[in-house]
Amino acid sequence: MSGTTGLPPYDDNNIFAKILRGEIPSKRVHEDEHAIAFHDINPQAPVHVLVIPRGRYVSLADFSANASEAEIAGFWRAVGRVARELGLEERGYRALTNMGQEGGQEVPHFHVHIFGGRRLGRMVPGVQA
Ligand code: 5GP
């Protein structure tokens, strides 16, 4: 799936692959055909949930280039649905993905962070508005 030039191959031993297979426990808040969502182990906000596709995609670059229309639609619908079901829509929330080295991506399975439950401040720390 990660056939795009410059992207690393998918590693089936990454931590989210193990979570998907149920080999490592997680506090799941959602699962459907295309995506699962679970609480981040090291939350950066009162609510910090990760949404990941079931498919083997390294990053947003890989997912956007190689996932099917159904996977892309299903995944992003799940992101919105999880935020809504967590009760974040009224006050607002942030959805974010880190891509590659300069993006600060640590786990090489595409994921979107959902943060909420407090005012989140600047979008990118250290950059003047
Ligand atoms: P990244 O830096 O790749 O965008 O984010 C990876 C996220 O995964 C981090 O926020 C980190 O706390 C979270 N994480 C790493 N290992 C685990 C784990 O074993 N379980 C859960 N639930 N989250 C994890």
Backbone and ligand atoms as CSV (ligand in chain L), in Angstrom:
chain,resi,resn,atom,element,x,y,z
A,1,MET,N,N,0.812,-1.199,0.000
A,1,MET,CA,C,0.000,0.000,0.000
A,1,MET,C,C,0.853,1.258,0.000
A,2,SER,N,N,2.082,1.165,0.574
A,2,SER,CA,C,2.892,2.367,0.635
A,2,SER,C,C,3.844,2.397,-0.551
A,3,GLY,N,N,3.296,2.361,-1.735
A,3,GLY,CA,C,4.114,2.326,-2.927
A,3,GLY,C,C,4.611,3.697,-3.360
A,4,THR,N,N,4.144,4.758,-2.690
A,4,THR,CA,C,4.532,6.101,-3.100
A,4,THR,C,C,6.019,6.334,-2.832
A,5,THR,N,N,6.713,6.918,-3.786
A,5,THR,CA,C,8.146,7.162,-3.667
A,5,THR,C,C,8.467,7.922,-2.385
A,6,GLY,N,N,9.516,7.497,-1.695
A,6,GLY,CA,C,9.977,8.221,-0.512
A,6,GLY,C,C,9.334,7.782,0.781
A,7,LEU,N,N,8.301,6.970,0.726
A,7,LEU,CA,C,7.655,6.530,1.960
A,7,LEU,C,C,8.235,5.191,2.402
A,8,PRO,N,N,8.380,4.995,3.708
A,8,PRO,CA,C,8.867,3.700,4.183
A,8,PRO,C,C,7.799,2.635,3.974
A,9,PRO,N,N,8.212,1.373,3.892
A,9,PRO,CA,C,7.213,0.311,3.805
A,9,PRO,C,C,6.467,0.188,5.128
A,10,TYR,N,N,5.253,-0.340,5.061
A,10,TYR,CA,C,4.458,-0.522,6.276
A,10,TYR,C,C,5.094,-1.599,7.161
A,11,ASP,N,N,5.155,-1.331,8.454
A,11,ASP,CA,C,5.734,-2.269,9.426
A,11,ASP,C,C,4.603,-2.908,10.240
A,12,ASP,N,N,4.376,-4.191,10.024
A,12,ASP,CA,C,3.272,-4.867,10.717
A,12,ASP,C,C,3.495,-4.999,12.222
A,13,ASN,N,N,4.686,-4.656,12.694
A,13,ASN,CA,C,4.947,-4.728,14.136
A,13,ASN,C,C,4.821,-3.377,14.828
A,14,ASN,N,N,4.354,-2.340,14.097
A,14,ASN,CA,C,4.183,-1.052,14.794
A,14,ASN,C,C,3.072,-1.186,15.825
A,15,ILE,N,N,3.124,-0.283,16.809
A,15,ILE,CA,C,2.268,-0.431,17.991
A,15,ILE,C,C,0.770,-0.374,17.641
A,16,PHE,N,N,0.411,0.431,16.638
A,16,PHE,CA,C,-1.015,0.523,16.298
A,16,PHE,C,C,-1.481,-0.711,15.531
A,17,ALA,N,N,-0.573,-1.348,14.791
A,17,ALA,CA,C,-0.928,-2.620,14.151
A,17,ALA,C,C,-1.250,-3.656,15.235
A,18,LYS,N,N,-0.482,-3.630,16.305
A,18,LYS,CA,C,-0.720,-4.573,17.419
A,18,LYS,C,C,-2.028,-4.248,18.123
A,19,ILE,N,N,-2.325,-2.959,18.275
A,19,ILE,CA,C,-3.606,-2.555,18.874
A,19,ILE,C,C,-4.765,-3.008,17.986
A,20,LEU,N,N,-4.606,-2.815,16.668
A,20,LEU,CA,C,-5.667,-3.244,15.726
A,20,LEU,C,C,-5.924,-4.747,15.836
A,21,ARG,N,N,-4.863,-5.516,15.982
A,21,ARG,CA,C,-5.003,-6.977,16.072
A,21,ARG,C,C,-5.425,-7.430,17.467
A,22,GLY,N,N,-5.496,-6.496,18.418
A,22,GLY,CA,C,-5.898,-6.842,19.773
A,22,GLY,C,C,-4.779,-7.465,20.586
A,23,GLU,N,N,-3.537,-7.333,20.115
A,23,GLU,CA,C,-2.405,-7.924,20.849
A,23,GLU,C,C,-1.949,-7.041,22.003
A,24,ILE,N,N,-2.291,-5.746,21.886
A,24,ILE,CA,C,-1.998,-4.777,22.952
A,24,ILE,C,C,-3.322,-4.132,23.328
A,25,PRO,N,N,-3.615,-4.009,24.629
A,25,PRO,CA,C,-4.908,-3.432,25.010
A,25,PRO,C,C,-4.986,-1.939,24.699
A,26,SER,N,N,-6.193,-1.469,24.460
A,26,SER,CA,C,-6.429,-0.040,24.286
A,26,SER,C,C,-7.840,0.246,24.778
A,27,LYS,N,N,-8.055,1.503,25.151
A,27,LYS,CA,C,-9.401,1.912,25.583
A,27,LYS,C,C,-10.155,2.410,24.361
A,28,ARG,N,N,-10.837,1.489,23.694
A,28,ARG,CA,C,-11.519,1.834,22.441
A,28,ARG,C,C,-12.790,2.632,22.706
A,29,VAL,N,N,-13.000,3.642,21.883
A,29,VAL,CA,C,-14.239,4.417,21.979
A,29,VAL,C,C,-15.093,4.234,20.734
A,30,HIS,N,N,-14.533,3.628,19.697
A,30,HIS,CA,C,-15.286,3.445,18.450
A,30,HIS,C,C,-14.604,2.381,17.603
A,31,GLU,N,N,-15.411,1.607,16.886
A,31,GLU,CA,C,-14.856,0.764,15.820
A,31,GLU,C,C,-15.918,0.512,14.778
A,32,ASP,N,N,-15.495,0.527,13.524
A,32,ASP,CA,C,-16.404,0.196,12.423
A,32,ASP,C,C,-15.587,-0.467,11.321
A,33,GLU,N,N,-16.186,-0.571,10.145
A,33,GLU,CA,C,-15.539,-1.301,9.047
A,33,GLU,C,C,-14.179,-0.701,8.658
A,34,HIS,N,N,-14.075,0.629,8.742
A,34,HIS,CA,C,-12.881,1.292,8.208
A,34,HIS,C,C,-11.934,1.842,9.258
A,35,ALA,N,N,-12.393,2.041,10.472
A,35,ALA,CA,C,-11.574,2.761,11.455
A,35,ALA,C,C,-11.821,2.256,12.868
A,36,ILE,N,N,-10.814,2.445,13.718
A,36,ILE,CA,C,-11.033,2.286,15.154
A,36,ILE,C,C,-10.512,3.558,15.829
A,37,ALA,N,N,-11.020,3.824,17.048
A,37,ALA,CA,C,-10.572,4.977,17.823
A,37,ALA,C,C,-10.374,4.549,19.263
A,38,PHE,N,N,-9.317,5.106,19.868
A,38,PHE,CA,C,-8.991,4.738,21.255
A,38,PHE,C,C,-8.280,5.901,21.923
A,39,HIS,N,N,-8.310,5.908,23.260
A,39,HIS,CA,C,-7.667,6.978,24.016
A,39,HIS,C,C,-6.150,6.891,23.883
A,40,ASP,N,N,-5.515,8.069,23.719
A,40,ASP,CA,C,-4.049,8.132,23.695
A,40,ASP,C,C,-3.507,7.761,25.077
A,41,ILE,N,N,-2.406,7.021,25.089
A,41,ILE,CA,C,-1.827,6.549,26.352
A,41,ILE,C,C,-1.206,7.706,27.144
A,42,ASN,N,N,-0.885,8.795,26.468
A,42,ASN,CA,C,-0.212,9.943,27.102
A,42,ASN,C,C,-0.958,11.220,26.715
A,43,PRO,N,N,-2.165,11.418,27.295
A,43,PRO,CA,C,-3.050,12.484,26.791
A,43,PRO,C,C,-2.475,13.885,26.971
A,44,GLN,N,N,-2.632,14.711,25.927
A,44,GLN,CA,C,-2.161,16.090,25.932
A,44,GLN,C,C,-3.299,17.081,26.182
A,45,ALA,N,N,-4.497,16.579,26.431
A,45,ALA,CA,C,-5.674,17.412,26.690
A,45,ALA,C,C,-6.649,16.529,27.467
A,46,PRO,N,N,-7.673,17.129,28.104
A,46,PRO,CA,C,-8.638,16.303,28.843
A,46,PRO,C,C,-9.223,15.179,27.992
A,47,VAL,N,N,-9.463,15.456,26.717
A,47,VAL,CA,C,-9.831,14.396,25.777
A,47,VAL,C,C,-8.735,14.320,24.720
A,48,HIS,N,N,-8.166,13.153,24.553
A,48,HIS,CA,C,-7.136,12.943,23.510
A,48,HIS,C,C,-7.328,11.529,22.978
A,49,VAL,N,N,-7.931,11.471,21.801
A,49,VAL,CA,C,-8.284,10.188,21.188
A,49,VAL,C,C,-7.577,10.087,19.840
A,50,LEU,N,N,-7.196,8.888,19.478
A,50,LEU,CA,C,-6.566,8.619,18.184
A,50,LEU,C,C,-7.535,7.832,17.325
A,51,VAL,N,N,-7.675,8.260,16.074
A,51,VAL,CA,C,-8.502,7.522,15.112
A,51,VAL,C,C,-7.556,6.968,14.056
A,52,ILE,N,N,-7.662,5.670,13.786
A,52,ILE,CA,C,-6.760,5.043,12.810
A,52,ILE,C,C,-7.574,4.209,11.818
A,53,PRO,N,N,-7.129,4.175,10.569
A,53,PRO,CA,C,-7.804,3.288,9.611
A,53,PRO,C,C,-7.418,1.841,9.879
A,54,ARG,N,N,-8.288,0.926,9.486
A,54,ARG,CA,C,-7.927,-0.495,9.614
A,54,ARG,C,C,-6.859,-0.904,8.607
A,55,GLY,N,N,-6.791,-0.190,7.492
A,55,GLY,CA,C,-5.837,-0.539,6.423
A,55,GLY,C,C,-4.404,-0.221,6.811
A,56,ARG,N,N,-3.474,-0.851,6.075
A,56,ARG,CA,C,-2.042,-0.742,6.368
A,56,ARG,C,C,-1.450,0.485,5.663
A,57,TYR,N,N,-1.619,1.678,6.269
A,57,TYR,CA,C,-1.104,2.919,5.700
A,57,TYR,C,C,-0.156,3.576,6.686
A,58,VAL,N,N,1.007,3.966,6.182
A,58,VAL,CA,C,2.066,4.490,7.043
A,58,VAL,C,C,1.716,5.874,7.587
A,59,SER,N,N,1.115,6.696,6.746
A,59,SER,CA,C,0.962,8.118,7.062
A,59,SER,C,C,-0.149,8.700,6.203
A,60,LEU,N,N,-0.420,9.994,6.428
A,60,LEU,CA,C,-1.406,10.669,5.575
A,60,LEU,C,C,-0.966,10.637,4.113
A,61,ALA,N,N,0.334,10.767,3.873
A,61,ALA,CA,C,0.811,10.739,2.490
A,61,ALA,C,C,0.433,9.416,1.824
A,62,ASP,N,N,0.661,8.322,2.530
A,62,ASP,CA,C,0.347,6.990,2.015
A,62,ASP,C,C,-1.166,6.821,1.874
A,63,PHE,N,N,-1.898,7.193,2.911
A,63,PHE,CA,C,-3.352,7.011,2.916
A,63,PHE,C,C,-4.007,7.802,1.793
A,64,SER,N,N,-3.623,9.071,1.652
A,64,SER,CA,C,-4.283,9.919,0.650
A,64,SER,C,C,-3.942,9.479,-0.764
A,65,ALA,N,N,-2.752,8.876,-0.946
A,65,ALA,CA,C,-2.354,8.430,-2.287
A,65,ALA,C,C,-2.908,7.056,-2.629
A,66,ASN,N,N,-3.071,6.197,-1.632
A,66,ASN,CA,C,-3.288,4.777,-1.933
A,66,ASN,C,C,-4.570,4.160,-1.391
A,67,ALA,N,N,-5.254,4.800,-0.471
A,67,ALA,CA,C,-6.492,4.216,0.060
A,67,ALA,C,C,-7.626,4.373,-0.955
A,68,SER,N,N,-8.597,3.481,-0.870
A,68,SER,CA,C,-9.760,3.560,-1.761
A,68,SER,C,C,-10.676,4.709,-1.327
A,69,GLU,N,N,-11.579,5.069,-2.248
A,69,GLU,CA,C,-12.561,6.120,-1.910
A,69,GLU,C,C,-13.359,5.725,-0.672
A,70,ALA,N,N,-13.745,4.447,-0.605
A,70,ALA,CA,C,-14.554,3.985,0.529
A,70,ALA,C,C,-13.765,4.069,1.832
A,71,GLU,N,N,-12.485,3.729,1.777
A,71,GLU,CA,C,-11.659,3.817,3.000
A,71,GLU,C,C,-11.500,5.268,3.438
A,72,ILE,N,N,-11.267,6.163,2.472
A,72,ILE,CA,C,-11.073,7.574,2.815
A,72,ILE,C,C,-12.361,8.160,3.381
A,73,ALA,N,N,-13.468,7.893,2.714
A,73,ALA,CA,C,-14.747,8.419,3.206
A,73,ALA,C,C,-15.073,7.830,4.573
A,74,GLY,N,N,-14.910,6.526,4.693
A,74,GLY,CA,C,-15.246,5.867,5.956
A,74,GLY,C,C,-14.385,6.363,7.093
A,75,PHE,N,N,-13.108,6.568,6.814
A,75,PHE,CA,C,-12.202,7.031,7.865
A,75,PHE,C,C,-12.583,8.425,8.345
A,76,TRP,N,N,-12.761,9.369,7.399
A,76,TRP,CA,C,-13.023,10.757,7.819
A,76,TRP,C,C,-14.401,10.893,8.439
A,77,ARG,N,N,-15.353,10.102,7.994
A,77,ARG,CA,C,-16.655,10.100,8.684
A,77,ARG,C,C,-16.484,9.618,10.122
A,78,ALA,N,N,-15.613,8.645,10.323
A,78,ALA,CA,C,-15.373,8.144,11.681
A,78,ALA,C,C,-14.738,9.224,12.552
A,79,VAL,N,N,-13.808,10.010,11.992
A,79,VAL,CA,C,-13.177,11.083,12.771
A,79,VAL,C,C,-14.252,12.051,13.288
A,80,GLY,N,N,-15.117,12.510,12.382
A,80,GLY,CA,C,-16.177,13.435,12.790
A,80,GLY,C,C,-17.141,12.806,13.782
A,81,ARG,N,N,-17.452,11.549,13.534
A,81,ARG,CA,C,-18.410,10.872,14.410
A,81,ARG,C,C,-17.846,10.678,15.823
A,82,VAL,N,N,-16.588,10.303,15.909
A,82,VAL,CA,C,-15.963,10.097,17.225
A,82,VAL,C,C,-15.974,11.411,18.014
A,83,ALA,N,N,-15.583,12.505,17.362
A,83,ALA,CA,C,-15.579,13.797,18.059
A,83,ALA,C,C,-16.986,14.147,18.544
A,84,ARG,N,N,-17.968,13.904,17.675
A,84,ARG,CA,C,-19.350,14.199,18.053
A,84,ARG,C,C,-19.773,13.342,19.238
A,85,GLU,N,N,-19.460,12.054,19.161
A,85,GLU,CA,C,-19.897,11.133,20.226
A,85,GLU,C,C,-19.151,11.372,21.539
A,86,LEU,N,N,-17.984,11.991,21.454
A,86,LEU,CA,C,-17.271,12.357,22.680
A,86,LEU,C,C,-17.810,13.656,23.275
A,87,GLY,N,N,-18.772,14.276,22.594
A,87,GLY,CA,C,-19.418,15.474,23.118
A,87,GLY,C,C,-18.618,16.743,22.876
A,88,LEU,N,N,-17.743,16.726,21.845
A,88,LEU,CA,C,-16.825,17.847,21.647
A,88,LEU,C,C,-17.335,18.895,20.674
A,89,GLU,N,N,-18.426,18.617,19.978
A,89,GLU,CA,C,-18.801,19.500,18.874
A,89,GLU,C,C,-19.192,20.895,19.327
A,90,GLU,N,N,-19.897,20.976,20.444
A,90,GLU,CA,C,-20.420,22.279,20.847
A,90,GLU,C,C,-19.297,23.247,21.210
A,91,ARG,N,N,-18.336,22.802,22.006
A,91,ARG,CA,C,-17.258,23.698,22.448
A,91,ARG,C,C,-16.104,23.741,21.463
A,92,GLY,N,N,-16.016,22.726,20.609
A,92,GLY,CA,C,-14.946,22.693,19.616
A,92,GLY,C,C,-13.825,21.746,20.001
A,93,TYR,N,N,-13.030,21.425,19.017
A,93,TYR,CA,C,-11.924,20.484,19.225
A,93,TYR,C,C,-10.889,20.696,18.134
A,94,ARG,N,N,-9.794,19.978,18.218
A,94,ARG,CA,C,-8.761,20.020,17.178
A,94,ARG,C,C,-8.499,18.607,16.675
A,95,ALA,N,N,-8.432,18.468,15.354
A,95,ALA,CA,C,-8.034,17.206,14.732
A,95,ALA,C,C,-6.718,17.454,14.007
A,96,LEU,N,N,-5.755,16.566,14.233
A,96,LEU,CA,C,-4.394,16.830,13.757
A,96,LEU,C,C,-3.721,15.520,13.357
A,97,THR,N,N,-2.913,15.577,12.308
A,97,THR,CA,C,-2.081,14.410,12.003
A,97,THR,C,C,-0.641,14.853,11.809
A,98,ASN,N,N,0.275,14.095,12.346
A,98,ASN,CA,C,1.698,14.326,12.150
A,98,ASN,C,C,2.176,13.415,11.027
A,99,MET,N,N,2.960,13.984,10.113
A,99,MET,CA,C,3.431,13.204,8.966
A,99,MET,C,C,4.945,13.278,8.890
A,100,GLY,N,N,5.598,12.135,9.002
A,100,GLY,CA,C,7.031,12.047,8.768
A,100,GLY,C,C,7.874,12.741,9.829
A,101,GLN,N,N,9.158,12.855,9.526
A,101,GLN,CA,C,10.146,13.299,10.509
A,101,GLN,C,C,9.888,14.715,11.009
A,102,GLU,N,N,9.752,15.667,10.105
A,102,GLU,CA,C,9.576,17.056,10.559
A,102,GLU,C,C,8.188,17.287,11.110
A,103,GLY,N,N,7.243,16.453,10.738
A,103,GLY,CA,C,5.911,16.531,11.327
A,103,GLY,C,C,5.852,15.939,12.727
A,104,GLY,N,N,6.917,15.222,13.122
A,104,GLY,CA,C,6.953,14.651,14.469
A,104,GLY,C,C,6.184,13.350,14.604
A,105,GLN,N,N,5.997,12.634,13.507
A,105,GLN,CA,C,5.258,11.371,13.574
A,105,GLN,C,C,6.113,10.300,14.238
A,106,GLU,N,N,5.549,9.668,15.277
A,106,GLU,CA,C,6.288,8.629,16.005
A,106,GLU,C,C,5.827,7.233,15.631
A,107,VAL,N,N,4.535,7.063,15.421
A,107,VAL,CA,C,4.008,5.729,15.126
A,107,VAL,C,C,3.679,5.650,13.633
A,108,PRO,N,N,4.302,4.703,12.908
A,108,PRO,CA,C,4.147,4.670,11.453
A,108,PRO,C,C,2.913,3.905,10.974
A,109,HIS,N,N,1.782,4.237,11.575
A,109,HIS,CA,C,0.460,3.820,11.064
A,109,HIS,C,C,-0.380,5.087,11.097
A,110,PHE,N,N,-0.912,5.501,9.948
A,110,PHE,CA,C,-1.641,6.769,9.853
A,110,PHE,C,C,-2.659,6.910,10.991
A,111,HIS,N,N,-2.666,8.073,11.623
A,111,HIS,CA,C,-3.624,8.329,12.698
A,111,HIS,C,C,-3.931,9.812,12.777
A,112,VAL,N,N,-5.143,10.105,13.204
A,112,VAL,CA,C,-5.555,11.477,13.475
A,112,VAL,C,C,-5.801,11.607,14.973
A,113,HIS,N,N,-5.167,12.622,15.567
A,113,HIS,CA,C,-5.396,12.940,16.972
A,113,HIS,C,C,-6.641,13.817,17.064
A,114,ILE,N,N,-7.489,13.571,18.037
A,114,ILE,CA,C,-8.585,14.483,18.380
A,114,ILE,C,C,-8.325,14.979,19.799
A,115,PHE,N,N,-8.184,16.308,19.917
A,115,PHE,CA,C,-7.966,16.931,21.225
A,115,PHE,C,C,-9.189,17.766,21.582
A,116,GLY,N,N,-9.573,17.743,22.842
A,116,GLY,CA,C,-10.682,18.590,23.270
A,116,GLY,C,C,-10.743,18.679,24.780
A,117,GLY,N,N,-11.740,19.469,25.249
A,117,GLY,CA,C,-11.968,19.573,26.678
A,117,GLY,C,C,-11.285,20.748,27.333
A,118,ARG,N,N,-10.518,21.499,26.579
A,118,ARG,CA,C,-9.939,22.750,27.085
A,118,ARG,C,C,-9.618,23.631,25.881
A,119,ARG,N,N,-9.373,24.926,26.171
A,119,ARG,CA,C,-8.942,25.830,25.097
A,119,ARG,C,C,-7.534,25.418,24.677
A,120,LEU,N,N,-7.344,25.217,23.396
A,120,LEU,CA,C,-6.127,24.524,22.956
A,120,LEU,C,C,-4.965,25.439,22.585
A,121,GLY,N,N,-5.196,26.742,22.512
A,121,GLY,CA,C,-4.084,27.656,22.275
A,121,GLY,C,C,-3.568,27.624,20.852
A,122,ARG,N,N,-2.320,28.045,20.700
A,122,ARG,CA,C,-1.729,28.189,19.374
A,122,ARG,C,C,-1.705,26.861,18.633
A,123,MET,N,N,-1.838,26.977,17.318
A,123,MET,CA,C,-1.873,25.768,16.511
A,123,MET,C,C,-0.505,25.098,16.465
A,124,VAL,N,N,0.553,25.895,16.279
A,124,VAL,CA,C,1.906,25.335,16.225
A,124,VAL,C,C,2.747,26.070,17.268
A,125,PRO,N,N,3.131,25.403,18.353
A,125,PRO,CA,C,3.893,26.079,19.420
A,125,PRO,C,C,5.166,26.716,18.875
A,126,GLY,N,N,5.450,27.907,19.386
A,126,GLY,CA,C,6.687,28.561,19.007
A,126,GLY,C,C,6.582,29.433,17.774
A,127,VAL,N,N,5.438,29.408,17.113
A,127,VAL,CA,C,5.273,30.245,15.918
A,127,VAL,C,C,4.357,31.413,16.284
A,128,GLN,N,N,4.805,32.642,15.975
A,128,GLN,CA,C,3.987,33.824,16.274
A,128,GLN,C,C,2.776,33.850,15.355
A,129,ALA,N,N,1.646,34.262,15.937
A,129,ALA,CA,C,0.425,34.339,15.131
A,129,ALA,C,C,0.544,35.456,14.109
L,1,5GP,P1,P,2.472,10.702,16.650
L,1,5GP,O1,O,3.620,11.412,17.291
L,1,5GP,O2,O,2.929,9.511,15.859
L,1,5GP,O3,O,1.565,11.602,15.877
L,1,5GP,O4,O,1.561,10.187,17.838
L,1,5GP,C1,C,1.657,8.927,18.400
L,1,5GP,C2,C,0.771,8.919,19.620
L,1,5GP,O5,O,0.573,7.576,20.008
L,1,5GP,C3,C,1.347,9.652,20.838
L,1,5GP,O6,O,0.437,10.672,21.226
L,1,5GP,C4,C,1.492,8.551,21.894
L,1,5GP,O7,O,1.177,9.002,23.187
L,1,5GP,C5,C,0.501,7.499,21.403
L,1,5GP,N1,N,0.855,6.136,21.775
L,1,5GP,C6,C,2.086,5.559,21.671
L,1,5GP,N2,N,2.037,4.280,22.087
L,1,5GP,C7,C,0.753,4.046,22.457
L,1,5GP,C8,C,0.082,2.893,22.986
L,1,5GP,O8,O,0.665,1.823,23.186
L,1,5GP,N3,N,-1.239,3.021,23.261
L,1,5GP,C9,C,-1.913,4.197,23.040
L,1,5GP,N4,N,-3.218,4.202,23.359
L,1,5GP,N5,N,-1.318,5.292,22.554
L,1,5GP,C10,C,0.002,5.223,22.263
